[in-house]
Amino acid sequence: MKYYFSLLIALGLYAGESLPTNFSISPYKAKGSVFMNLNPQLQHRPSYLAGQAVSIQFAHDKNTLLILTSGYNRVHNTTESLDINASNEYVFIYGESKT
């Protein structure tokens, strides 16, 4: 499957994933860009990944990217009941590295 996408990208036939806004998103359009998992670093669930990124905005400094997830990140504990301490909206903050 990886080679199939590589071929489509090389031929310019892969436009990315379609979004409900009629736009598409792809890590292959901007040089050096990648898709990253949204891990809120929950102490009791270190491998939990948040979903539903609904809003992306640059901060006023133009070097910090803010990503807001929706409130539909529902985490269930081992008894299948809702873990209200982990079921949240999350804001992920990514800054430009100055190395």
N, C-alpha and C positions, 0 to 999 in steps of 0.2 A: 504494500500500500504506500509506503514511503516513496518508492521509486515512481509510482504512478503520479503522486502529487508533484514530485520533482520534475517530471516530464511536462505536466500541465503548466507548471510555473515557468519552465524554460521556454515553452511555446507561447506564453502570455495568455493562456486560456483559463487560469484559475483566478477568479475575482475575489476570493475570500468567502467568509461566511455571511449570509444575508441576515440583516437585522430588521426588526419590525418597522424601522424608520425609513425603509427602502434604501439604506446605505449598506455597505459591506465593510467587514473588518478582516484584516489579514496581517500576520507578522512578516509577510514577504514583500510588502510594498515599500516600507521604509528600511533603508540599509541599516543593519545591526539591530533591528527590532525583534522582539521575541514575545510570545505569550507567557505569562507567569501565573502560577497558582496564587490564589488569594488566601493565604494562611493567616488567621488572626492570632496564632500562637497561644491557643487556650492551654492552660497548664494541665488540665485533666484530660484534654483531647488534642495532643500535639499534632496529630496527622489530619485533623479536621480542616476541610477546605470550604471557604465561603463561596457562594455563587451569586448570581443575579446582580452583576455590576450594572447599575442603572444610570449612573451619572459620572462623568469624568470632567474635571476642571483644572486648569492651571491656576496656581495661587498668584497673588499680585506680583511676587518676585520673578515670575515667568520661569523659574527653575524647579519648582515643586509641583508635582502632579498629585491631585487628590482624586480618589476613586471611592464612590459611595455605593454600597450594596443595598438591596431592598430589604425589607423586614421579613423576608420569607426564608431566612436561614434558620430552619428548625432543626434542633439537635435533640435526639432522644437518648436517654440513658439506658443502662442495661435492662431495666424493667419495661422498656418501651414507653415510658412516660416522658413528657416534654421536659427538657432541661432548660428552665427559664433563665438561668444564669448565662447560658451559652447561646440561646436563641435570640439573636440581635441583628440590628443593622450594624455594619462596620464601615469605618472610613480608613482607607489605606493611604498612606502618605509616602510618596517616592520623591527623593531629592536627587539633584544632579550631583554626581560624584566629582570631587575636586582632587583627584590624585595625580 
